[in-house]
Amino acid sequence: MQAEVRIERYADQGRCVAHIDGRVVFVRFALPGELVRIALDEPHDRDERFWTGEVIEVLEASEDRVEPAWPMAGPVAFGGGVGGADLVHVSLPGQIKWKAVTVSEQMSRLGHVDVTVPVERVPGDEESKGFNWRTRIEMIADEEGRPSMRRRGTHVRVPIDTMPLATRTLLGVADANHVWSGGFEPGSQIRLSVPEPRSSAPNNPSNYAILVNGEIIAGSRQLTEQATVAGHEFTYTVDANGFWQMHREAPVMLANHVIDLVRDELQGAVSAVIWDLYSGSGLFTLPLAALAAKRTHMLSVEGGSVAVKSQQRNLRALGLNDVDVRCSDVARALTRVPAHLSRPDVVVLDPPRAGAHAKVCRQIAAAGPRSIIYIACDPASLARDTATLAELGYTLADIRAYDIYPMTHHVETVALFRLA
């Protein structure tokens, strides 16, 4: 079924809202104010609360619309559908506008806080037109063993011979190892992890990984990542198949902002107790332990055992011994905090997309920290937890967002809460 609709506003997941006979329709590859023809997804004849659909023709275009520079990620009707870049039809300024509105609206609707959230672009992204930023990519081998991506809503695997979102360093590794030539077992999961070289780092030609079904076929299992934070260079060993911030500059930007916030909140205190929750391989843990205060005592909690081992290795390499690193579910760990760490001055948390949830927010508030710094990759989850923290006596003191996922609807937000 096709329909002609007027697009009304931004929605979630890179979609916009329209109506057909009073029924809400979430439309992909649209922009507010546009008149478009859409194809509704199947099934659309049931009595659902809402329908979904995709643009097949633009009749009146928004000033923010551009021709997709990566057509394969655009609408199916125009030869696309592989996903991975759901805002590829939006200009870079339009993407910033989209994300700023989305975060602010979620904070208002779910967090009950009216705030304008600025979105900061990463240096270099405008010059690269929003491409060449991912240091990790994943693909699946098609029936002929070629790297491919699934076409949305189908089992069809579309072969690809490049990945425009990947960094130039990653693309160089892919070319050198003939990744695009194929030869993989059909159905295999293919992952490339390639740290971004830093100017002061010695060249390490094996500092990359190509994994097939989780097994290394080229490069190294243990990768070296580096970030300069507050003028100090930190080196991290991370697992090639584990989590690390994907944008080539995200670790640097986020860690510097977090350490600046923590230092401001500590106001020059000589000693401090800090919690770093959902701490991964220690992106924030290392600079917090080294730079926050002269005598910093830390609790670090992470659920992934591989990431915890990496973090412990990273701390030992710097001689940072006063960090209690726990491999545990965060809620469970917070029921057994040692007495000398039980009253944190500052809590830093970087939960998964679903957020921390009310239970963990209540556990944090019960410990009485003066400040909470929340790093969020999903504005709706942040907004829900904001409402919970407000009920527990915390006010939003600062919030800003970073566009570390260009060409997609995703955005990273950092919020500072203070005990009222």
JOTAKA-V720649 format. One record per pair of residues at least 12 apart in sequence whose ideal C-beta (glycine too) atoms are under 8 Angstrom apart, sorted by the first residue. I is the first residue (numbers start at 0). J is the second residue. D is the distance in whole Angstrom. If there is no record, write none. Layout:
# JOTAKA-V720649
i & j & d
I & J & D
I & J & D
This chain:
# JOTAKA-V720649
i & j & d
0 & 38 & 7
0 & 39 & 5
0 & 43 & 6
0 & 44 & 8
1 & 36 & 6
1 & 37 & 7
1 & 38 & 5
1 & 39 & 7
1 & 55 & 7
2 & 19 & 5
2 & 24 & 8
2 & 36 & 7
2 & 37 & 6
2 & 39 & 7
2 & 52 & 8
3 & 34 & 7
3 & 35 & 7
3 & 36 & 5
3 & 37 & 8
3 & 58 & 7
4 & 17 & 4
4 & 18 & 7
4 & 19 & 6
4 & 24 & 7
4 & 26 & 7
4 & 34 & 8
4 & 35 & 6
4 & 36 & 8
4 & 37 & 6
5 & 17 & 6
5 & 32 & 8
5 & 33 & 7
5 & 34 & 6
6 & 26 & 6
6 & 29 & 5
6 & 30 & 6
6 & 31 & 5
6 & 32 & 6
6 & 33 & 5
6 & 34 & 8
6 & 35 & 6
7 & 31 & 6
8 & 31 & 5
9 & 31 & 6
9 & 97 & 6
9 & 100 & 6
9 & 101 & 6
9 & 104 & 8
10 & 25 & 5
11 & 101 & 7
11 & 379 & 7
11 & 408 & 8
12 & 25 & 8
12 & 85 & 8
12 & 408 & 6
13 & 27 & 7
13 & 85 & 3
13 & 86 & 6
13 & 407 & 7
13 & 408 & 4
14 & 26 & 6
14 & 27 & 5
14 & 29 & 7
14 & 51 & 7
15 & 29 & 4
15 & 30 & 7
15 & 31 & 6
17 & 29 & 7
17 & 37 & 7
19 & 50 & 7
22 & 47 & 8
22 & 49 & 7
22 & 50 & 6
23 & 48 & 7
23 & 49 & 4
23 & 50 & 7
24 & 37 & 7
24 & 39 & 7
24 & 49 & 7
24 & 50 & 5
24 & 51 & 7
24 & 52 & 6
25 & 49 & 6
25 & 50 & 7
25 & 51 & 5
25 & 52 & 8
26 & 51 & 8
26 & 52 & 5
26 & 53 & 7
26 & 54 & 6
27 & 51 & 8
27 & 52 & 7
27 & 53 & 4
27 & 54 & 7
27 & 74 & 7
27 & 85 & 7
28 & 53 & 6
28 & 54 & 4
28 & 73 & 7
28 & 74 & 5
28 & 85 & 8
28 & 88 & 5
29 & 54 & 5
30 & 60 & 8
30 & 61 & 4
30 & 63 & 6
30 & 64 & 6
30 & 88 & 8
30 & 89 & 7
30 & 93 & 7
31 & 61 & 7
32 & 59 & 8
32 & 61 & 5
33 & 57 & 6
33 & 58 & 8
33 & 59 & 6
33 & 60 & 6
33 & 61 & 5
33 & 64 & 7
34 & 57 & 8
34 & 58 & 4
34 & 59 & 4
35 & 54 & 5
35 & 55 & 8
35 & 56 & 7
35 & 57 & 5
35 & 58 & 6
35 & 59 & 8
36 & 54 & 7
36 & 55 & 5
36 & 56 & 4
36 & 58 & 6
37 & 52 & 4
37 & 53 & 6
37 & 54 & 6
37 & 55 & 6
38 & 52 & 6
38 & 53 & 6
38 & 55 & 5
38 & 76 & 7
39 & 51 & 7
39 & 52 & 4
40 & 52 & 6
40 & 53 & 7
40 & 152 & 7
53 & 74 & 5
53 & 75 & 6
53 & 76 & 7
54 & 74 & 5
54 & 76 & 7
55 & 74 & 7
55 & 76 & 4
56 & 76 & 8
61 & 93 & 7
62 & 93 & 8
63 & 89 & 6
63 & 90 & 5
63 & 92 & 7
63 & 93 & 3
63 & 96 & 7
63 & 97 & 8
64 & 88 & 6
64 & 89 & 7
64 & 90 & 7
64 & 93 & 8
65 & 88 & 7
65 & 89 & 7
65 & 90 & 5
65 & 93 & 8
66 & 88 & 8
67 & 79 & 7
67 & 84 & 8
67 & 87 & 4
67 & 88 & 5
68 & 87 & 7
68 & 128 & 6
68 & 129 & 8
68 & 130 & 7
68 & 163 & 7
69 & 84 & 6
69 & 87 & 6
69 & 130 & 7
69 & 163 & 5
69 & 164 & 8
69 & 406 & 8
71 & 148 & 8
71 & 157 & 7
71 & 159 & 7
72 & 84 & 4
72 & 85 & 8
72 & 87 & 5
72 & 406 & 8
73 & 87 & 6
73 & 88 & 6
74 & 88 & 8
75 & 150 & 7
75 & 151 & 7
80 & 150 & 4
80 & 151 & 5
80 & 152 & 8
80 & 153 & 8
80 & 157 & 8
81 & 148 & 4
81 & 149 & 7
81 & 150 & 6
81 & 151 & 7
81 & 157 & 5
81 & 159 & 7
82 & 148 & 7
82 & 149 & 7
82 & 151 & 5
83 & 148 & 7
83 & 164 & 7
83 & 407 & 7
84 & 163 & 8
84 & 164 & 7
84 & 406 & 4
84 & 407 & 6
85 & 406 & 8
85 & 407 & 6
85 & 408 & 6
86 & 406 & 6
86 & 407 & 6
86 & 408 & 6
87 & 406 & 5
91 & 120 & 7
91 & 124 & 8
91 & 125 & 6
91 & 128 & 7
91 & 129 & 5
91 & 405 & 7
94 & 129 & 7
94 & 402 & 7
94 & 405 & 7
94 & 406 & 7
95 & 118 & 5
95 & 120 & 6
95 & 402 & 6
97 & 408 & 7
98 & 118 & 5
98 & 400 & 6
98 & 402 & 6
98 & 408 & 7
98 & 410 & 4
99 & 115 & 8
99 & 116 & 6
99 & 117 & 7
99 & 118 & 5
99 & 400 & 7
101 & 378 & 6
101 & 408 & 7
101 & 410 & 7
102 & 116 & 4
102 & 118 & 7
102 & 378 & 4
102 & 400 & 5
102 & 410 & 6
102 & 412 & 6
103 & 115 & 6
103 & 116 & 5
105 & 378 & 4
105 & 379 & 5
105 & 381 & 7
105 & 382 & 4
106 & 378 & 7
106 & 381 & 8
106 & 382 & 5
106 & 385 & 7
106 & 398 & 7
108 & 382 & 7
109 & 379 & 6
109 & 382 & 4
109 & 383 & 5
109 & 385 & 8
109 & 386 & 6
110 & 381 & 7
110 & 382 & 4
110 & 383 & 7
110 & 385 & 4
110 & 386 & 5
110 & 389 & 8
110 & 395 & 8
111 & 385 & 8
111 & 386 & 6
111 & 389 & 7
112 & 382 & 8
112 & 385 & 6
112 & 389 & 7
112 & 395 & 5
114 & 395 & 7
114 & 398 & 6
116 & 398 & 5
116 & 399 & 7
116 & 400 & 5
116 & 412 & 7
117 & 399 & 5
117 & 400 & 7
118 & 399 & 8
118 & 400 & 4
118 & 401 & 7
118 & 402 & 5
118 & 410 & 7
119 & 252 & 8
119 & 399 & 6
119 & 400 & 7
119 & 401 & 5
119 & 402 & 7
120 & 402 & 5
120 & 405 & 8
121 & 246 & 6
121 & 248 & 5
121 & 249 & 7
121 & 252 & 6
121 & 401 & 7
121 & 402 & 7
121 & 403 & 6
121 & 405 & 8
122 & 248 & 7
123 & 248 & 7
124 & 402 & 7
124 & 405 & 5
129 & 405 & 4
129 & 406 & 5
130 & 163 & 5
130 & 164 & 6
130 & 405 & 7
130 & 406 & 7
131 & 163 & 7
131 & 164 & 7
131 & 165 & 7
131 & 166 & 5
131 & 167 & 6
131 & 170 & 8
132 & 164 & 6
132 & 166 & 6
132 & 245 & 8
132 & 246 & 5
132 & 247 & 6
132 & 248 & 8
132 & 403 & 8
132 & 405 & 6
133 & 162 & 7
133 & 164 & 5
133 & 165 & 5
133 & 166 & 6
133 & 169 & 7
133 & 245 & 5
133 & 246 & 7
133 & 247 & 8
134 & 165 & 8
134 & 166 & 6
134 & 168 & 8
134 & 169 & 6
134 & 192 & 7
134 & 193 & 6
134 & 194 & 6
134 & 195 & 6
134 & 243 & 7
134 & 245 & 6
134 & 246 & 7
134 & 247 & 5
135 & 190 & 7
135 & 191 & 7
135 & 192 & 5
135 & 193 & 8
135 & 243 & 7
135 & 245 & 5
136 & 162 & 5
136 & 164 & 7
136 & 165 & 5
136 & 169 & 7
136 & 190 & 7
136 & 191 & 5
137 & 188 & 7
137 & 189 & 7
137 & 190 & 5
138 & 159 & 7
138 & 162 & 8
138 & 188 & 8
138 & 189 & 5
138 & 190 & 8
139 & 156 & 6
139 & 186 & 7
139 & 187 & 7
139 & 188 & 6
139 & 189 & 7
140 & 156 & 8
140 & 181 & 7
140 & 183 & 4
140 & 184 & 6
140 & 185 & 5
140 & 186 & 6
140 & 187 & 4
140 & 189 & 6
141 & 156 & 4
141 & 157 & 8
141 & 158 & 5
141 & 185 & 7
142 & 156 & 7
142 & 185 & 5
143 & 158 & 7
143 & 181 & 6
143 & 185 & 7
144 & 181 & 5
144 & 182 & 5
144 & 183 & 5
144 & 184 & 7
144 & 185 & 6
144 & 187 & 8
145 & 158 & 4
145 & 159 & 8
145 & 179 & 8
145 & 181 & 4
145 & 183 & 8
146 & 158 & 7
146 & 159 & 6
146 & 160 & 8
146 & 178 & 6
146 & 179 & 6
146 & 181 & 7
146 & 183 & 7
146 & 189 & 6
147 & 159 & 6
158 & 181 & 8
159 & 179 & 8
160 & 179 & 5
161 & 173 & 8
161 & 179 & 7
164 & 406 & 7
165 & 191 & 8
166 & 193 & 7
166 & 195 & 6
166 & 247 & 5
168 & 193 & 5
168 & 195 & 6
168 & 196 & 6
168 & 247 & 8
169 & 191 & 6
169 & 193 & 4
169 & 207 & 8
172 & 191 & 7
172 & 193 & 5
172 & 207 & 5
172 & 209 & 7
172 & 218 & 8
173 & 191 & 6
176 & 209 & 6
176 & 217 & 5
178 & 191 & 7
178 & 209 & 7
183 & 211 & 6
184 & 211 & 8
187 & 211 & 5
187 & 212 & 6
188 & 211 & 7
188 & 212 & 5
188 & 213 & 7
189 & 209 & 7
189 & 210 & 7
189 & 211 & 6
190 & 208 & 8
190 & 209 & 7
190 & 210 & 4
190 & 211 & 8
190 & 213 & 8
190 & 239 & 8
190 & 240 & 7
191 & 207 & 7
191 & 208 & 7
191 & 209 & 6
191 & 210 & 8
192 & 207 & 7
192 & 208 & 5
192 & 210 & 7
192 & 222 & 6
192 & 239 & 5
192 & 240 & 7
192 & 243 & 8
193 & 206 & 8
193 & 207 & 4
193 & 208 & 8
194 & 206 & 6
194 & 207 & 7
194 & 222 & 5
194 & 223 & 6
194 & 224 & 5
194 & 225 & 8
195 & 247 & 4
195 & 248 & 8
197 & 225 & 5
197 & 226 & 8
197 & 227 & 7
197 & 232 & 8
199 & 225 & 8
199 & 227 & 8
199 & 232 & 6
200 & 223 & 8
200 & 225 & 5
203 & 223 & 7
205 & 218 & 6
205 & 219 & 5
206 & 218 & 8
206 & 219 & 7
206 & 222 & 6
206 & 223 & 6
207 & 219 & 7
207 & 222 & 7
208 & 220 & 7
208 & 222 & 6
208 & 239 & 3
208 & 240 & 8
210 & 239 & 6
210 & 240 & 6
213 & 240 & 6
215 & 239 & 7
218 & 239 & 7
219 & 239 & 7
220 & 238 & 7
220 & 239 & 5
220 & 240 & 8
221 & 236 & 5
221 & 237 & 8
221 & 238 & 7
221 & 239 & 7
222 & 236 & 7
222 & 237 & 5
222 & 238 & 8
222 & 239 & 5
223 & 235 & 7
223 & 236 & 6
223 & 237 & 8
224 & 236 & 8
224 & 237 & 6
224 & 243 & 6
224 & 250 & 7
226 & 250 & 4
226 & 251 & 5
226 & 254 & 6
226 & 282 & 7
227 & 251 & 6
228 & 251 & 7
228 & 254 & 5
228 & 255 & 5
228 & 258 & 6
228 & 286 & 4
228 & 290 & 7
229 & 255 & 7
229 & 258 & 5
229 & 259 & 8
229 & 262 & 8
229 & 286 & 7
229 & 290 & 6
231 & 286 & 7
231 & 289 & 7
231 & 290 & 7
233 & 254 & 8
233 & 285 & 5
233 & 286 & 6
233 & 289 & 8
233 & 317 & 8
234 & 313 & 7
234 & 316 & 7
235 & 280 & 6
235 & 281 & 6
235 & 282 & 7
235 & 285 & 7
235 & 309 & 7
235 & 313 & 5
236 & 280 & 8
236 & 309 & 6
236 & 312 & 5
236 & 313 & 6
236 & 316 & 8
237 & 280 & 5
237 & 306 & 8
237 & 309 & 5
238 & 280 & 8
238 & 305 & 5
238 & 306 & 7
238 & 309 & 6
240 & 305 & 8
241 & 279 & 8
241 & 280 & 7
241 & 303 & 7
241 & 305 & 5
241 & 306 & 6
241 & 309 & 7
242 & 279 & 6
242 & 280 & 8
242 & 303 & 7
242 & 306 & 7
243 & 279 & 8
243 & 280 & 7
243 & 282 & 8
244 & 282 & 7
244 & 403 & 7
245 & 403 & 8
245 & 404 & 8
246 & 403 & 4
246 & 404 & 7
248 & 403 & 8
249 & 401 & 7
249 & 403 & 4
249 & 411 & 7
250 & 282 & 6
252 & 401 & 6
252 & 403 & 7
253 & 282 & 7
253 & 283 & 8
253 & 374 & 7
253 & 401 & 7
253 & 403 & 8
253 & 411 & 7
253 & 413 & 7
254 & 282 & 6
254 & 283 & 6
254 & 286 & 6
256 & 399 & 8
256 & 401 & 8
256 & 413 & 6
257 & 283 & 5
257 & 286 & 8
257 & 287 & 8
257 & 347 & 6
257 & 372 & 6
257 & 374 & 7
257 & 413 & 7
258 & 283 & 8
258 & 286 & 5
258 & 287 & 7
258 & 290 & 6
258 & 291 & 7
260 & 370 & 8
260 & 372 & 5
260 & 397 & 7
260 & 413 & 8
260 & 415 & 6
261 & 273 & 7
261 & 287 & 6
261 & 291 & 5
261 & 345 & 5
261 & 347 & 7
261 & 370 & 8
261 & 372 & 7
262 & 290 & 7
262 & 291 & 6
264 & 344 & 8
264 & 345 & 5
264 & 369 & 7
264 & 370 & 4
264 & 372 & 8
264 & 415 & 8
264 & 417 & 8
265 & 291 & 6
265 & 292 & 6
265 & 344 & 6
265 & 345 & 7
268 & 292 & 5
268 & 344 & 7
269 & 292 & 6
269 & 293 & 5
269 & 294 & 6
270 & 292 & 6
270 & 293 & 7
270 & 294 & 4
270 & 295 & 7
270 & 296 & 7
271 & 291 & 6
271 & 292 & 4
271 & 294 & 7
271 & 295 & 5
271 & 296 & 7
271 & 344 & 5
271 & 345 & 7
272 & 295 & 8
272 & 296 & 5
272 & 297 & 7
272 & 298 & 8
272 & 339 & 8
272 & 340 & 6
272 & 342 & 6
272 & 343 & 5
272 & 344 & 5
273 & 287 & 5
273 & 288 & 8
273 & 291 & 6
273 & 295 & 6
273 & 296 & 7
273 & 297 & 5
273 & 298 & 8
273 & 343 & 6
273 & 344 & 7
273 & 345 & 5
273 & 346 & 7
273 & 347 & 7
274 & 297 & 7
274 & 298 & 5
274 & 299 & 8
274 & 300 & 7
274 & 340 & 8
274 & 343 & 5
274 & 345 & 8
274 & 346 & 4
274 & 347 & 7
274 & 348 & 8
274 & 363 & 8
274 & 366 & 8
274 & 368 & 7
275 & 287 & 6
275 & 297 & 6
275 & 298 & 7
275 & 299 & 5
275 & 300 & 7
275 & 347 & 5
275 & 348 & 8
276 & 299 & 8
276 & 300 & 5
276 & 329 & 5
276 & 346 & 7
276 & 347 & 7
276 & 348 & 4
276 & 349 & 7
276 & 350 & 7
276 & 355 & 8
276 & 359 & 8
276 & 363 & 8
277 & 300 & 7
277 & 301 & 6
277 & 302 & 8
277 & 329 & 6
277 & 348 & 6
277 & 349 & 5
277 & 350 & 5
277 & 351 & 7
277 & 355 & 8
278 & 299 & 4
278 & 300 & 6
278 & 301 & 5
278 & 306 & 8
278 & 310 & 6
278 & 324 & 8
278 & 349 & 7
279 & 301 & 6
279 & 303 & 7
279 & 306 & 5
279 & 310 & 7
279 & 349 & 7
280 & 306 & 5
280 & 309 & 4
280 & 310 & 5
280 & 313 & 7
281 & 299 & 7
281 & 309 & 7
281 & 310 & 4
281 & 313 & 5
281 & 314 & 7
282 & 349 & 8
283 & 347 & 6
283 & 349 & 7
284 & 297 & 7
284 & 299 & 5
284 & 310 & 6
284 & 313 & 8
284 & 314 & 7
284 & 322 & 6
284 & 324 & 8
285 & 313 & 6
285 & 314 & 7
285 & 317 & 6
285 & 319 & 7
287 & 347 & 7
288 & 314 & 7
288 & 317 & 8
288 & 319 & 4
288 & 321 & 7
288 & 322 & 5
289 & 317 & 7
289 & 319 & 6
291 & 345 & 8
294 & 321 & 8
295 & 321 & 7
296 & 321 & 5
296 & 339 & 7
296 & 340 & 6
297 & 321 & 7
297 & 322 & 4
297 & 323 & 7
297 & 340 & 8
298 & 322 & 8
298 & 323 & 5
298 & 325 & 7
298 & 332 & 8
298 & 336 & 6
298 & 337 & 8
298 & 340 & 5
298 & 343 & 7
299 & 322 & 6
299 & 323 & 7
299 & 324 & 5
299 & 325 & 7
300 & 325 & 5
300 & 327 & 6
300 & 329 & 5
300 & 332 & 4
300 & 333 & 8
301 & 324 & 8
301 & 325 & 8
301 & 326 & 6
301 & 327 & 8
302 & 326 & 7
302 & 327 & 7
302 & 328 & 6
302 & 329 & 7
303 & 326 & 8
304 & 326 & 5
307 & 324 & 6
307 & 325 & 8
307 & 326 & 4
310 & 324 & 6
311 & 324 & 6
323 & 337 & 7
323 & 340 & 6
329 & 348 & 8
329 & 350 & 8
329 & 355 & 7
329 & 359 & 6
330 & 358 & 5
330 & 359 & 5
330 & 362 & 7
333 & 359 & 7
333 & 362 & 4
333 & 363 & 7
333 & 366 & 8
334 & 362 & 8
336 & 366 & 7
341 & 366 & 6
342 & 366 & 6
342 & 367 & 6
342 & 368 & 8
343 & 366 & 6
343 & 367 & 8
343 & 368 & 5
344 & 368 & 6
344 & 369 & 6
344 & 370 & 7
345 & 368 & 6
345 & 369 & 7
345 & 370 & 5
345 & 371 & 8
345 & 372 & 7
346 & 363 & 5
346 & 366 & 7
346 & 368 & 5
346 & 370 & 7
346 & 371 & 5
346 & 372 & 7
347 & 372 & 5
347 & 374 & 7
348 & 363 & 7
348 & 371 & 7
348 & 372 & 7
348 & 373 & 6
348 & 374 & 7
349 & 374 & 4
350 & 373 & 8
350 & 375 & 7
350 & 380 & 7
351 & 376 & 8
352 & 376 & 6
352 & 377 & 5
352 & 380 & 6
353 & 377 & 7
353 & 380 & 6
354 & 375 & 7
354 & 377 & 7
354 & 380 & 3
354 & 381 & 7
354 & 383 & 6
354 & 384 & 5
355 & 373 & 8
355 & 380 & 8
355 & 384 & 5
356 & 384 & 7
357 & 384 & 8
357 & 387 & 5
360 & 384 & 6
360 & 387 & 4
360 & 388 & 6
360 & 391 & 7
361 & 387 & 7
361 & 391 & 7
364 & 388 & 7
364 & 391 & 4
364 & 392 & 7
364 & 393 & 7
367 & 418 & 7
368 & 418 & 7
369 & 417 & 7
369 & 418 & 5
370 & 396 & 8
370 & 415 & 7
370 & 416 & 7
370 & 417 & 6
370 & 418 & 8
371 & 388 & 7
371 & 393 & 6
371 & 415 & 7
371 & 416 & 4
371 & 417 & 8
372 & 413 & 7
372 & 414 & 7
372 & 415 & 6
372 & 416 & 8
373 & 413 & 7
373 & 414 & 5
373 & 415 & 8
373 & 416 & 7
374 & 411 & 7
374 & 412 & 8
374 & 413 & 5
375 & 411 & 7
375 & 412 & 5
375 & 413 & 8
375 & 414 & 7
376 & 409 & 7
376 & 410 & 8
376 & 411 & 6
376 & 412 & 8
378 & 400 & 8
378 & 410 & 7
378 & 412 & 6
381 & 412 & 6
381 & 414 & 6
385 & 414 & 7
385 & 416 & 8
388 & 416 & 5
392 & 418 & 6
392 & 419 & 5
393 & 416 & 4
393 & 417 & 7
393 & 418 & 6
393 & 419 & 7
394 & 416 & 7
394 & 417 & 6
394 & 419 & 5
395 & 414 & 6
395 & 415 & 7
395 & 416 & 6
396 & 415 & 5
396 & 416 & 6
396 & 417 & 5
397 & 414 & 7
397 & 415 & 4
398 & 412 & 7
398 & 413 & 7
398 & 414 & 5
398 & 415 & 7
399 & 412 & 7
399 & 413 & 6
400 & 412 & 4
400 & 413 & 8
401 & 413 & 7
